[in-house]
Amino acid sequence: MKNAAALSGHPPTAVPAVGVGARSRRAVRRGPDAPHRSAPAPTPATDLSTRDRVTRLLLEQGAATAGQLGSALGLSPAAIRRHLDAMLADGDVVAREQTVRGSRGRGRPAKVFLLTDAARGRCGTHHYDNMATAALRWIARNGGPDAVEAFAADQVAALEARCRAAMEDAGDDPLARSEALAGALTAEGYAANASTIASGGQLCQHHCPVAHVAAEFPQLCEAETAVISRLVGTHVQRLATIAHGDGVCTTHIPTQPRAQSGNTVTTVRTDR
């Protein structure tokens, strides 16, 4: 994962200082009532570049406040607000109240911004979604739920093999394996990262190539969760998915490894 500060680009070139005598002569020529020259407005190309960086940050972080985005990109509150307002108007982001756990101070919670499905779809490959959905509907009609599950398991089998090969030197610790898995998934286009929390570990995927199809067929998410469980070597719990409207696919990884068996215990979306 790229550090957010790396997305900010180079800082603007500093204006060379002007000597005292030069400032005095300039003031005399302008006169006391002469208006100050305002900074040039950003060009459309500059706006596009900044919006691309905002989009990339939201893709990686899932959600962020205007203050967090501005700080990461080195933009003033007014500047980041202007870009977010434009992205809201264009349907690229949505704003929600920030969830505050526990007690909080006075005032309304800050708003967080998330990418819309349309904006997220432009960040990755979503080709043939309609055809894939139609094919799964046909499988469901003619083969039933078991056929859909078998299809989903078959689809992730190749992904599992590639990730397992990339994790050969990860060892047996589930948290270490989750970090290795995050790297393997990022190489596959999932923009993943792993972190340690009080109850174990957490694997986050900030992009899902099949989100639109999985919204109708959660068997795809379940098959992917089973793959994560097998690769990290413990039972896992899927807490959130992009396919169901969350900003990030989040999987909890407890520290206690499970006994090796042929069955994988998975839980999908326990918060709904």
C-alpha positions in Angstrom: 0.0 0.0 0.0 1.3 3.4 -0.8 1.7 5.8 2.0 -1.0 8.6 1.7 1.8 11.3 1.9 3.3 9.9 -1.3 0.1 10.7 -3.2 0.4 14.4 -2.4 2.9 15.0 -5.2 5.6 17.6 -5.0 5.0 20.8 -3.0 4.5 24.0 -4.9 7.7 25.8 -5.9 8.5 28.5 -3.4 8.4 32.1 -4.7 11.9 33.6 -4.3 12.2 36.3 -1.6 12.4 39.9 -2.8 14.8 42.3 -1.2 13.6 45.2 1.0 14.6 47.8 -1.5 12.7 46.1 -4.3 9.6 45.8 -2.2 9.7 49.5 -1.4 10.1 50.5 -5.0 7.2 48.2 -6.0 5.0 49.7 -3.3 5.7 53.2 -4.5 4.8 52.3 -8.1 1.6 50.6 -7.1 0.4 53.1 -4.6 -1.4 52.4 -1.4 -4.7 51.6 -3.0 -3.5 49.3 -5.7 -5.2 45.8 -5.5 -3.1 42.8 -4.6 -2.7 40.4 -7.5 -4.5 37.1 -6.6 -3.0 33.7 -7.2 -3.9 32.1 -10.6 -6.9 29.8 -10.5 -6.0 26.1 -10.8 -6.2 24.8 -14.4 -8.5 22.0 -15.3 -5.5 19.6 -15.5 -4.6 20.5 -12.0 -8.1 19.9 -10.8 -8.2 16.5 -12.5 -4.9 15.5 -11.0 -6.1 16.5 -7.5 -9.4 14.6 -8.0 -7.5 11.5 -9.1 -5.4 11.7 -5.8 -8.6 12.2 -3.8 -10.1 9.2 -5.5 -7.0 7.1 -4.9 -7.0 8.0 -1.2 -10.6 7.1 -0.7 -10.1 3.9 -2.6 -7.3 2.9 -0.2 -8.8 4.2 3.0 -12.5 3.5 2.4 -13.7 6.7 4.0 -12.1 10.0 5.2 -13.1 13.4 6.4 -12.3 16.6 4.5 -9.7 17.4 7.1 -8.0 14.0 6.7 -8.0 14.3 2.9 -6.7 17.9 3.0 -3.9 17.0 5.4 -2.8 13.9 3.4 -2.8 15.9 0.1 -1.3 19.2 1.5 -4.4 21.2 0.6 -6.1 24.0 2.5 -9.7 23.3 3.9 -11.1 25.6 1.2 -9.3 23.8 -1.6 -10.2 20.3 -0.5 -13.8 21.4 0.1 -14.0 22.8 -3.5 -12.8 19.5 -4.9 -15.2 17.5 -2.8 -18.1 19.7 -3.7 -17.4 19.1 -7.4 -17.1 15.4 -6.8 -20.4 15.3 -4.9 -22.1 17.2 -7.8 -20.6 14.7 -10.3 -21.8 11.7 -8.3 -18.3 10.5 -7.6 -18.5 10.6 -3.8 -21.2 10.6 -1.1 -21.1 12.1 2.4 -22.2 10.4 5.6 -21.9 11.3 9.3 -18.9 9.8 10.9 -19.6 7.0 13.2 -18.3 7.8 16.7 -17.8 4.9 19.1 -18.2 5.7 22.8 -18.6 9.2 24.2 -17.9 12.2 22.0 -17.7 16.0 22.4 -20.3 18.5 21.6 -21.4 19.3 18.1 -22.4 17.2 15.2 -20.1 14.4 14.1 -17.8 15.2 11.2 -18.8 14.0 7.7 -16.9 11.3 6.0 -16.7 10.9 2.2 -16.8 7.6 0.3 -16.6 6.7 -3.3 -19.8 5.9 -5.1 -20.1 2.6 -7.0 -19.7 4.4 -10.3 -16.4 6.1 -9.2 -15.2 2.8 -7.7 -15.9 1.0 -10.9 -13.7 3.3 -12.8 -10.7 2.4 -10.5 -10.6 -1.2 -11.5 -11.8 -3.8 -13.9 -15.6 -4.3 -14.0 -16.0 -5.6 -17.6 -18.8 -8.0 -18.5 -20.7 -7.5 -15.2 -24.0 -7.8 -16.9 -23.0 -11.0 -18.7 -21.6 -12.5 -15.5 -24.7 -11.7 -13.6 -26.9 -13.2 -16.3 -24.8 -16.3 -16.4 -25.1 -16.8 -12.6 -28.9 -16.3 -12.8 -29.0 -19.0 -15.4 -26.9 -21.3 -13.2 -29.2 -20.6 -10.2 -32.4 -21.3 -12.2 -31.1 -24.5 -13.7 -28.8 -25.9 -11.1 -30.0 -24.3 -7.8 -27.9 -22.7 -5.0 -25.5 -25.6 -4.8 -24.5 -25.1 -8.4 -23.9 -21.4 -7.7 -21.7 -22.2 -4.7 -19.7 -24.7 -6.8 -19.2 -22.1 -9.5 -18.0 -19.5 -7.0 -15.6 -22.0 -5.4 -14.2 -22.9 -8.8 -13.7 -19.2 -9.7 -11.5 -18.5 -6.6 -9.5 -21.7 -6.9 -6.9 -20.1 -9.2 -6.7 -17.0 -7.0 -6.0 -19.3 -4.0 -3.3 -21.1 -5.8 -1.5 -17.9 -6.8 -1.8 -16.4 -3.3 -0.6 -19.6 -1.6 2.5 -19.6 -3.9 3.2 -16.0 -2.9 2.9 -16.9 0.8 5.4 -19.8 0.9 7.8 -18.1 3.3 5.1 -16.5 5.6 5.4 -19.1 8.3 2.5 -20.5 10.4 1.4 -17.5 12.5 -2.1 -16.3 11.2 -1.2 -12.6 11.6 2.0 -13.0 9.7 0.2 -14.9 7.0 -2.5 -12.3 6.8 0.2 -9.7 6.1 1.6 -11.9 3.4 -1.9 -12.5 2.0 -2.5 -8.7 1.9 0.6 -8.3 -0.3 -0.5 -11.1 -2.6 -4.1 -9.7 -2.9 -2.7 -6.3 -3.7 -0.7 -7.8 -6.5 -4.0 -9.2 -7.8 -5.7 -5.8 -7.8 -7.5 -5.9 -4.4 -5.6 -3.0 -2.8 -5.4 -4.9 0.5 -3.7 -4.3 3.8 -3.4 -6.1 7.1 -3.3 -4.7 10.6 -3.1 -5.9 14.2 -6.0 -5.1 16.6 -6.8 -6.0 20.2 -8.7 -9.2 19.3 -6.3 -10.4 16.6 -5.8 -9.1 13.1 -7.8 -7.4 10.4 -7.5 -7.8 6.6 -9.0 -5.0 4.5 -9.6 -5.1 0.8 -10.2 -1.7 -0.7 -11.2 -2.9 -4.1 -13.4 -5.8 -5.3 -13.3 -6.8 -9.0 -16.7 -8.5 -8.7 -18.5 -6.2 -6.4 -21.5 -5.6 -8.6 -22.1 -9.3 -9.3 -21.5 -10.3 -5.6 -24.2 -7.8 -4.6 -26.7 -10.3 -6.0 -24.7 -13.5 -5.5 -23.1 -13.4 -2.0 -21.8 -16.9 -2.7 -18.8 -15.2 -4.3 -18.0 -13.4 -1.1 -18.4 -16.6 0.9 -16.1 -18.5 -1.4 -13.5 -15.7 -1.1 -13.8 -15.7 2.7 -13.2 -19.5 2.7 -10.1 -18.9 0.7 -8.8 -16.3 3.2 -9.5 -18.8 6.1 -7.6 -21.6 4.4 -4.7 -19.3 3.5 -4.2 -17.7 6.9 -4.7 -21.1 8.7 -7.6 -20.1 11.1 -11.3 -19.4 11.0 -12.1 -15.9 10.0 -15.2 -13.6 10.3 -16.2 -11.3 7.4 -17.5 -8.1 9.0 -18.2 -5.9 5.9 -18.2 -6.1 2.1 -18.1 -3.6 -0.7 -20.7 -5.6 -2.4 -23.2 -4.8 0.3 -22.5 -1.1 0.4 -19.5 -0.8 2.8 -16.4 1.2 1.9 -14.1 -1.7 2.5 -14.2 -5.5 2.6 -13.1 -6.2 6.2 -12.2 -9.7 7.6 -11.4 -10.3 11.2 -8.7 -12.8 11.9 -8.5 -14.1 15.5 -5.1 -15.0 17.0 -6.1 -18.6 18.1 -5.4 -20.9 15.1 -8.1 -23.5 14.4 -7.4 -27.2 14.3 -6.6 -28.3 10.7 -9.6 -30.0 9.1 -11.4 -30.2 5.8 -14.1 -27.7 6.9 -13.7 -24.0 7.0 -15.8 -21.9 9.4 -16.8 -18.6 8.0 -19.2 -15.9 9.0 -20.4 -13.3 6.4 -21.7 -9.8 7.4 -22.6 -10.2 11.1 -23.6 -6.6 11.4 -26.7 -6.9 9.2 
